Amino acid sequence: MECTIDWGGKDGMLFVARTGSGHVTAMDGAPEGGGNNLAPRPMEMLLTGAGGCAAYDVVLILKRGRHAITGCQVKLTAERADTDPKVFTKIHFTFVVTGKDLPQAAVERAVQLSHDKYCSASAMLGKTAEITYSVDIQQA
């Protein structure tokens, strides 16, 4: 896996990332940090990556179990340390999973498997942060 990060230039803190799979995304800093608020912050991207990783796991596990999943949303809230390095100290994942006749136990198991076994991003973040999660199932 590879990626390249390029600084956008002398005026500001805009960075452009190019992934090995051929995708491009931007990151910027807050105005008080020299940025222009043109894109997400790098730490927001890290949090987003953890949410995407977990959502991917949950959808894949439920699909493989032949459950009629039609939607999956993950909302993340995080707290960071007050001093540098300002690592995440708490992260809460709220999973909203939608489908037809989804068994509560199957959805909870998928979320638990992502948390305990499959999600590399939350496993790394779990080294500094207390990770919790909740599940809300919406029947389609």
WOMOWO-V716253 format. One line per field, one symbol per residue. phi: phi as a letter, one per 40 degrees, with the letter a starting at -180 (. if undefined). Layout:
phi = ???
//
This chain:
phi = .babbbcchcchbcbbbbcccgbbabbabcdcbgcbfcaccdcccccccccccccddccccccccgcccbaabbbbbbbbccbcccccbabbbbcbbbibfccdccccccccccccbbcccccccccbbcbbabbbbbcc
//
